[in-house]
Amino acid sequence: MPRSSMLAILILVAAVPAVGGEMPPVHIPTEGDLPAFISTYNLFKDSAAQTPNDGVVPYDLNTPHFADYATLHRFVWVPEGTAIRYSDTDIFEYPIGAAVVLTVSYLNDIRDASLGMQLVETRVFIHRTDGWASGQYVWNDDATEAQLALAGGKRDVSWIHYDGSQRDLTVRVPNRVQCKMCHEIDGEFVPLGPMKARYLNKDYPYSGGTANQLSHWARMGFLEGAPDNPDDAPRAAVWNDPNTGTLNDRARSYLDTNCASCHSPGGLAYTSGLNFSYSTTHPTGYGVYKAPIAAGRGGSARFGIIPGDPEGSIVIRRLRSTDPGVRMPVVGRGVVHEEGLALIEDWIAQMRFPELAAAQREQDEIREAQERIVQLYEAETDLSNDAD
């Protein structure tokens, strides 16, 4: 039998539920090479609908990162008899063998999920004894199987946008090196998303009814050490819901989710001196009146953020651009997040730090005086040279 035919049979067998309609249990390999096909993991009862297998728990985030208007399906699984260790402030400690799963899809009509979706890729993160391993799996056209694509890939998608117009985009699946740009912190590769309490502390519409995610995980035995009352756990503001926090709270949550994996201590872009972590307290830390250190082509403005002046702030120029040499984030974004950009513009426009502004004016006056002294000295030197 030709090798291609045998491979096709193996894929078909892996994708078919066991006799009697029961789905085989989840299979997460904790050593060796990653499986070539996603069906090996038995993560989904219905891959096209992203219906998870028993024990695979869906979750959501208060403020998710922007992914070019994609709809992201998130899941977590832990081996039986193990649990995730809760923390109020630090990242959660996942047991060996745990898996975090993220599927990137596009709704045919972003206004109506019932009209179907296009699957692009699924990322599987596995916690092994030597750290987190990950693989990107690119889906076939009928969403029955996804193949490992460590070198990345691309997929053309289209959808009907909020305003009724058709949007077209070539989605680029990142390769392993590109994944590290966001997922490598302090030299270790880690998943993002279900790692901190403040972003998981929200309700989720489970098949058995709506419940708080932290409480649900604790009842299932997935999570240990969490407070009995989720109101006692930190909760991030939802970036586009004014009922969940102030403009400052929502803007800081947005920057934390979309920027802080790189722009924080241990992140690959911390050389810029910016720290967009929600825990950063001093405004200069997240860019207010902070001159760029390594801003490249995006740093033509004087400061990361100028209170009251969105147009003059480097942060806005980064968020508004799709030029790979200017935009932020560099990886994972090919279009402008119009609504997120508007949020950060409003935040900066309403921002006021009078003491910092006064200190900056004083520094500017000193700098201008020094420049005038240099100019006078150079002019006198030129006159002296001409006289000679």
C-alpha positions in Angstrom: 0.0 0.0 0.0 1.4 3.4 -0.9 2.6 5.4 2.1 0.2 8.3 1.4 -2.8 5.9 1.5 -1.6 4.4 4.8 -1.2 7.9 6.2 -4.7 8.8 5.1 -6.1 5.7 6.8 -4.3 6.5 10.1 -5.7 10.0 10.1 -9.2 8.8 9.5 -8.9 6.2 12.3 -7.6 8.8 14.7 -10.4 11.1 14.0 -13.3 8.6 14.4 -14.8 8.1 17.9 -14.6 4.7 19.5 -17.3 2.1 18.9 -20.5 3.0 20.7 -20.1 6.7 20.1 -17.7 7.3 23.0 -14.8 9.6 22.5 -11.3 8.2 23.4 -9.8 9.9 26.4 -7.5 12.9 26.0 -3.9 11.9 25.2 -1.2 14.5 26.1 2.4 13.2 25.5 4.8 14.4 28.1 7.9 13.3 26.3 9.2 12.8 22.8 8.3 14.6 19.6 4.9 16.3 19.3 2.3 14.4 17.3 2.1 15.3 13.6 -1.7 15.6 13.7 -4.0 17.2 16.3 -6.4 14.3 16.3 -3.8 12.3 18.2 -4.6 14.4 21.3 -8.4 13.6 21.3 -9.1 17.2 22.4 -12.3 17.7 20.4 -15.5 15.7 20.0 -16.4 18.0 17.1 -13.4 19.8 15.8 -15.3 22.0 13.3 -17.5 23.3 16.1 -14.6 23.2 18.6 -16.7 21.1 21.0 -14.2 19.8 23.7 -13.7 16.2 24.8 -14.7 15.3 28.4 -12.3 16.9 30.8 -11.2 19.6 28.4 -12.5 22.8 30.0 -13.2 26.0 27.9 -12.3 29.3 29.4 -12.2 33.0 28.5 -10.4 36.1 29.6 -11.6 39.4 30.9 -9.5 41.3 28.5 -8.1 39.0 25.7 -5.3 40.0 23.4 -6.3 41.3 20.0 -5.7 38.8 17.2 -6.8 40.6 14.0 -10.5 40.2 14.8 -10.2 36.5 15.1 -12.4 34.5 17.4 -10.3 32.6 19.9 -11.4 29.3 21.5 -9.5 28.6 24.7 -9.2 25.3 26.6 -7.3 23.8 29.5 -6.7 20.2 30.6 -4.9 18.7 33.6 -4.1 15.0 34.3 -6.5 13.3 36.7 -5.4 13.6 40.3 -3.4 16.9 39.7 -4.4 20.5 40.0 -3.2 24.0 39.1 -1.8 26.0 42.0 -3.5 29.4 42.4 -1.8 32.7 43.1 -3.3 36.2 43.6 -0.4 37.9 41.9 2.1 35.5 40.3 1.4 33.2 37.4 -0.4 29.9 38.2 1.7 26.8 38.7 0.5 24.1 36.3 1.2 20.4 36.9 3.3 18.3 34.7 1.2 16.9 31.8 -1.2 19.8 31.7 -2.2 21.3 28.4 -3.3 24.8 27.3 -5.1 24.9 23.9 -5.9 28.0 21.8 -7.7 27.8 18.4 -7.7 30.8 16.1 -10.8 31.0 13.9 -12.8 33.6 12.0 -16.5 34.0 12.1 -18.1 34.2 8.7 -20.0 37.1 10.0 -18.5 38.7 13.1 -21.9 39.9 14.2 -23.5 36.4 14.1 -21.7 33.3 15.4 -24.5 31.0 14.2 -23.4 31.6 10.6 -20.3 29.4 11.1 -16.6 30.0 11.2 -13.3 29.2 9.5 -10.6 27.4 11.6 -7.0 28.6 11.0 -4.8 27.0 13.6 -4.7 25.4 17.0 -1.8 25.9 19.4 -1.1 23.2 22.0 1.1 24.0 25.0 2.2 21.0 27.1 3.9 21.3 30.5 6.7 18.8 30.6 9.4 18.1 33.1 11.9 20.3 31.1 9.4 23.2 30.6 6.6 24.0 28.2 6.5 22.5 24.7 4.3 23.9 22.0 3.1 23.2 18.5 1.0 25.0 16.0 -1.4 22.9 14.0 -2.9 24.3 10.7 -6.4 23.1 9.9 -7.5 21.7 6.6 -10.4 23.3 4.7 -13.1 21.2 6.1 -11.8 21.5 9.7 -11.5 17.7 10.2 -7.8 17.6 10.8 -4.9 20.0 11.6 -1.2 19.2 10.9 1.8 20.3 12.8 3.5 23.3 11.2 6.6 24.3 13.2 7.7 26.5 10.3 4.5 28.4 10.4 2.2 29.0 7.5 -0.6 31.2 6.2 -4.3 31.1 5.4 -6.5 33.5 3.5 -9.7 34.4 5.4 -12.6 36.7 4.8 -15.5 37.8 7.0 -18.4 40.3 7.3 -17.3 43.1 9.7 -19.3 45.0 12.3 -20.2 47.6 9.7 -21.5 45.1 7.2 -18.4 45.3 4.9 -16.3 42.4 3.8 -12.8 42.1 5.2 -10.1 40.0 3.7 -6.9 39.0 5.4 -4.0 36.6 5.0 -3.4 35.2 8.4 0.2 34.3 9.1 0.7 31.3 11.5 3.9 32.1 13.5 6.9 29.8 13.5 8.7 28.7 16.6 11.1 31.7 16.6 8.3 34.2 16.3 6.3 32.5 19.0 9.2 33.1 21.4 9.0 36.8 20.8 5.9 36.9 23.0 6.0 33.7 24.9 9.6 33.8 26.2 9.9 35.4 29.7 13.1 35.2 31.7 14.5 32.8 29.1 11.6 30.3 29.6 8.9 29.5 27.1 5.4 29.9 28.8 1.8 30.1 27.6 -0.1 33.3 28.1 -3.7 33.7 29.0 -4.8 31.3 31.7 -1.9 32.1 33.9 -3.1 34.9 36.2 -6.2 35.2 38.5 -7.2 38.7 37.4 -7.9 37.6 33.8 -9.7 34.4 34.7 -11.9 35.9 37.4 -15.1 36.1 35.3 -18.3 34.2 34.5 -18.4 31.6 31.7 -21.5 30.1 30.0 -20.7 26.4 30.5 -23.1 23.8 29.1 -24.4 23.1 32.6 -25.0 26.8 33.4 -23.1 30.0 33.9 -20.5 30.0 36.7 -17.4 31.9 37.8 -14.4 30.3 36.2 -12.2 30.2 39.3 -15.0 28.7 41.3 -15.8 26.2 38.6 -12.2 25.1 38.2 -11.9 24.7 42.0 -15.1 22.5 42.2 -13.8 20.3 39.4 -10.5 19.8 41.2 -8.6 21.7 38.5 -7.5 24.5 40.8 -6.3 24.5 44.4 -5.7 27.4 46.8 -8.2 29.8 45.3 -10.4 31.8 47.6 -13.9 30.4 48.2 -15.4 33.8 47.2 -14.2 35.0 43.8 -14.8 38.6 44.9 -11.8 38.1 47.1 -9.6 37.4 44.0 -8.2 40.1 41.8 -10.3 40.9 38.7 -9.1 42.8 35.6 -11.4 45.4 34.0 -12.9 44.5 30.6 -11.3 46.8 28.1 -14.5 47.7 26.2 -17.0 47.6 29.2 -17.1 50.9 31.2 -19.1 49.1 33.9 -16.1 47.0 34.9 -13.6 49.9 35.6 -12.5 53.4 34.9 -11.0 54.5 31.6 -7.5 54.1 33.2 -8.3 50.6 34.5 -9.5 49.5 31.1 -6.6 51.0 29.1 -4.1 49.6 31.5 -5.7 46.1 31.2 -5.6 46.4 27.4 -1.9 47.3 27.4 -1.1 44.6 30.0 -2.7 41.9 27.9 -1.4 43.1 24.5 2.0 44.5 25.3 3.3 43.4 28.7 4.5 39.9 27.7 7.3 41.7 25.9 7.4 45.0 27.7 7.9 43.9 31.3 10.9 42.5 33.3 12.0 39.3 31.7 10.3 40.1 28.4 12.3 40.4 25.1 11.4 44.1 24.6 12.2 45.3 28.2 15.3 46.8 26.7 13.0 49.7 25.6 12.6 50.5 29.3 8.8 50.3 29.1 6.8 48.2 31.5 3.2 47.9 30.5 2.4 45.5 33.3 -0.8 46.4 35.2 1.2 46.4 38.4 3.4 49.3 37.2 2.6 52.3 39.4 4.8 55.2 38.2 3.6 56.7 35.0 7.1 57.0 33.6 7.3 53.2 33.7 4.5 52.8 31.1 5.8 55.7 28.9 4.6 59.0 30.3 7.2 61.6 29.4 9.6 58.8 28.8 12.1 59.2 25.9 12.6 56.1 23.7 15.7 54.0 24.2 15.4 51.7 21.2 12.3 52.8 19.3 13.6 52.4 15.8 11.4 53.8 13.1 8.5 54.2 15.5 10.4 56.6 17.7 10.2 59.9 15.8 8.2 61.4 18.6 9.8 62.6 21.8 8.0 60.4 24.3 6.1 57.2 24.6 3.1 59.0 26.0 2.4 62.7 26.2 -0.5 63.4 28.4 -3.3 65.2 26.5 -1.6 64.6 23.2 -2.3 61.2 21.6 -1.1 62.3 18.2 2.3 63.1 19.6 2.7 59.9 21.5 4.9 57.0 20.2 2.4 54.4 21.6 -0.3 55.7 19.3 1.9 55.6 16.3 2.8 52.0 17.1 -0.8 50.9 17.5 -1.9 52.8 14.4 0.7 51.3 12.1 0.7 48.0 10.2 4.3 48.5 9.0 6.3 45.6 10.4 9.1 48.0 11.3 6.8 50.3 13.3 3.8 48.4 14.6 3.4 46.9 18.0 3.0 44.0 18.6 5.4 43.0 15.8 4.0 39.4 15.7 0.4 38.4 15.7 -1.1 41.6 14.3 -1.5 42.6 10.7 -4.5 45.1 10.9 -5.2 48.0 13.2 -7.5 47.3 16.2 -9.7 50.3 15.6 -11.6 50.0 18.9 -8.5 49.3 21.0 -6.8 52.2 19.4 -9.7 54.5 20.2 -9.6 53.4 23.8 -5.9 54.3 24.2 -6.4 57.5 22.3 -9.2 58.5 24.7 -7.0 57.5 27.7 -4.1 59.6 26.6 -6.3 62.6 25.6 -7.8 62.7 29.1 -4.6 62.0 30.9 -3.2 64.7 33.2 0.0 64.6 35.3 0.6 68.2 36.2 3.7 67.6 38.4 5.3 65.5 35.7 4.4 68.1 33.1 6.0 70.9 35.2 9.1 68.8 35.8 9.3 68.1 32.0 8.9 71.8 31.2 11.7 72.7 33.6 14.0 70.1 31.9 13.1 71.4 28.5 14.0 75.0 29.6 17.3 73.8 30.9 18.0 71.9 27.7 17.0 74.9 25.5 19.3 77.1 27.6 22.2 74.7 27.2 21.5 74.6 23.4 21.6 78.4 23.2 24.9 78.4 25.1 26.4 75.9 22.7 25.1 77.9 19.7 26.6 81.1 21.1 29.9 79.4 21.7 30.0 78.0 18.1 29.1 81.4 16.7 31.9 83.1 18.6 34.3 80.3 17.5 33.4 80.8 13.9 33.9 84.6 14.2 37.3 84.1 15.7 38.3 81.7 13.0 37.2 84.2 10.3 39.2 86.9 12.0 42.3 84.7 11.8 
